[in-house]
């Protein structure tokens, strides 16, 4: 009896110990993710040229209004996850036309994948994406939409887009609409694109989310679609963060700015970035160095910073990572946490990625090296040194130069796993 009692006691102690041990950490996907690109932009905007073609034209960083997402470039990019964003917001005149435009872009991507099944795959769920990323070396494309104007007019619209495999929607794009206020871009062009916002700002009027915008945000969350807060006006972004907290939705910014470096309306304050991560979300930067250049910064800017280049991206990314590590305990709910002791899951929770916005409306980072540039050409120049970030195929060289300049690429390599976990959480499929 004593021996049996001893065995039971030991077993009980072992089980108690098991309960106190941390749960095993699941394997993580590693690899670069592009949080937003536009391979089918020619459908709403024919001037851009058809994307995903089997061609690799010579280009430089000055590629405004030109398609850059061609298949050979994408294959050489090193990107494993590519969020292919459809867009109709600025062309749509009514909900029916908007839906047709978006569906045409989704089908274009699907037809391309079907024609190249050896190199590319489409994922309609996080489980499917995870399986493809771990069992193949294919580039995995995922549907997203930039701009909710005219496509979220009814309560059931969000669920419809979820059935199409859409993982993420940027709720508001370039101008104020039925969903809320858009960030006013600097200068005359911004006022021309979004005159309503300029007029409202001048008069001190409300530029936040509308009632329909608030409802659409919640509907997207319930449909299992991530909501991107990029492009929102400051009022709309602040209200959206309150709503995501209330609804337990992970907020996402696919291509943002840090206001302490680049003080524009699309920028987020340091407190907002911390809040995004405290809610379990993700903040990612645009890739274009020109857009990330300092504007009325409150952070000290190094005298040697080379504006308009990958150097601006490096400085911005490092500033975001420092901010997150300085507030790691607050974000992760562990006051006093030493950031140097973060485990794998915690590091992934604090990841920061990037969004190329290929074939958006702008060019990308100019070269740092060469005549008239910040630095002379190295003895063995890379193509990116000469032409800048001209297309996706130059991303490996882009990362090489950034790593040589001291940028830690680990947070970006973790961003793919972070996206999968956010998508799983949005769909109610997360393990926690």
Secondary structure, DSSP 8 states (H G I E B T S, - for coil): -HHHHHHHHHHHHHHHHHHHS---------SEEEEEE-TTTTTT-GGG---S-S------S--TTS----HHHHHHS-EEEEEEEE--TTT-SSHHHHHHHHHHHHHHHHHHHHHTTTTEEE-SSHHHHHHHHHH---EEEEEEEE--TTT--STTHHHHHHHTTEEEEES--SS-BTTB-B---SHHHHHHHTHHHHHHHHHT---SB-HHHHHHHHHHHHTT-EEE-TTB-HHHHHHHHHHHHHHT---EEEEEEETTTB-STTEE-HHHHHHHHHTT-EEEEES-TTTTS-BS-SS---TT--TTSHHHHHHHHHHHHHHHHHTHHHHHT-TT--GGG--HHHHHHT---EE--TTSSS-----SBSTTSSB---TT--HHHHH-S-SGGGHHHHHHHHHHTT---HHHHTHHHHHHHHHHHHTT----
